[in-house]
Amino acid sequence: MLNLLGLGIGVGLGAVTARRRGGNRLDMLHYAAIFGVIGFLLGTLAMLVIPAPA
């Protein structure tokens, strides 16, 4: 579940970052995709490190 949360946060952060840098829609899509993949991987890593609640 944390990987999907990381994906969502990464996509949002990527779109905001591209918008602040003055990018067009394709730039926003590219940043969102890259940040989404990074967020997904970080969320997956967090799921492996953080123990599940009992």
C-alpha positions in Angstrom: 0.0 0.0 0.0 2.9 2.3 0.7 4.1 1.9 -2.9 0.9 3.2 -4.3 1.0 6.1 -1.8 4.6 6.8 -2.9 3.4 6.7 -6.6 0.7 9.2 -6.0 2.9 11.6 -4.1 5.6 11.2 -6.7 3.3 12.0 -9.5 1.9 15.1 -7.7 5.4 16.3 -6.8 6.7 15.8 -10.3 3.8 17.8 -11.9 4.3 20.6 -9.4 8.0 20.7 -10.0 7.7 20.8 -13.8 5.0 23.5 -13.5 7.3 25.7 -11.3 10.1 25.3 -13.8 7.9 26.7 -16.5 7.3 23.4 -18.4 4.5 22.6 -20.8 2.2 19.6 -20.5 4.7 17.1 -21.9 7.3 18.3 -19.4 4.8 17.9 -16.6 4.0 14.4 -17.8 7.6 13.4 -18.0 8.4 14.7 -14.6 5.3 13.1 -13.2 6.3 9.7 -14.7 9.9 9.8 -13.4 8.9 11.1 -9.9 6.1 8.5 -9.8 8.6 5.6 -10.5 11.0 7.0 -7.9 8.1 7.3 -5.4 6.9 3.8 -6.1 10.3 2.4 -5.5 10.8 4.3 -2.3 7.4 3.1 -1.1 8.3 -0.5 -1.9 11.6 -0.1 0.0 9.6 1.4 2.9 7.3 -1.6 2.9 10.2 -3.9 3.2 11.8 -1.9 6.1 8.8 -0.8 8.2 7.1 -3.7 9.9 3.4 -4.3 9.4 1.1 -3.4 12.3 -0.1 -6.3 14.3 
